[in-house]
Amino acid sequence: MAAVKNLVVGAGLSGSVVARKIVEELDESVVVIDSRNHIGGNSYDYRDDVTGIVVHKYGPHIFHTNNKEVWDFISRFTKWRPYQHKVHGFVDGQFVPIPFNLNSLRMVFPRVLADKIENKLLDKIGFNKKVSILELRKVNDKDLEFLAQYIYEKIFLEYTIKQLGLSPNEIDSSVFGRVPIYISRDDRYFQDKYQGIPLNTYTEMFRKMLEHPDIKVELKTPFDKAMKYERLFWTGSVDEFFDYTFGVLPYRSVVFDFLTFNQEKFQAVASVNNYPTNYDFTRMTEYKHFLADWSDKTIVSCEYPIDFSIGKNDRIYPIANNDNIALCEKYIDLAKRLPNVYFFGRLGDYKYYDMDEAAERAFEVFKKIKEGR
Ligand code: UDP
């Protein structure tokens, strides 16, 4: 194989964004390889043959951002169905809004207690403010400590143990910052300015992003050390590139059990988290909510997290605890010594990026190259 100008490993969001930027702004050619048989990475979705419902193969993906540059860029490759994600948690026999907010509070507590706690939240934290569960646990007030402990036990503890295989104390606090307690009556999961689901699937959006005379996509093509390149963009796991020299970076994977039910609707909102401990799955997602696909049947996935194991399943979540972050830093030190090789993305950086954050990071990598030329 002759040396390619730019070799991108991974046709997910990070790789596809960088590929597009290179061909458009540097006017150079790009080869994108992916070991899977599809583009889109973990955002890949497809239309189910029987029901016509679009299903996200690697679990629910909702595009949300406050970054206009990201939104405008992605919007060149898709139209959007305006969609505001809502999530319920099954708490003490009721489906309550997640993130836990003032509406959830009124649903789970008797009025007198809810009034008292609400007033304290408004007073000590403030209306329309977000507070992480770890911060709330530190507020020096008996009632708010009670609330924090309640939310911790009912919403975070079991879910996190199931999802990441570790108790919340062992995890980097940024993980919980993703789902703060919201002193508001806004029941949406995200408050970002721009939110939506690609009207014609994520996969079609990626196809358009990668559709360019100077981009060549090769699927079912794992990286091979014999490949020659002038620049390499690595969006796979950083440890893999270095043959696991310092050990394997742990991830959680998920087994998605897709169920088709003979009923029009299964649940009120797209995702329901936190079924009680007698189930091994973390959440159930009903896909027809995303694009309002009509069918007299419905498709739901149950997510069963398990440890990632090389060659057996897919990497879904990095596990950000101290040991793993330290291990990752050893790889990053090695990575820094390689000229013309760039590591980024959820796996390349070993960071729990959302899609918009992955795009921002890809922009950043691209900018460095553009400026350094
Ligand atoms: N989390 C939780 N209970 C919930 C929702 C989230 O404990 O009902 C915690 C859990 O530790 C999880 C993290 O918050 O790992 C981030 O959740 P998010 O919804 O962002 O997960 P994703 O949608 O990325 O799978």
Boltz pocket constraint, residues with backbone or C-beta under 6 A from the ligand:
constraints:
  - pocket:
      binder: B
      contacts: [[A, 60], [A, 89], [A, 98], [A, 155], [A, 156], [A, 157], [A, 159], [A, 160], [A, 163], [A, 164], [A, 175], [A, 176], [A, 178], [A, 179], [A, 273], [A, 274]]
      max_distance: 6.0
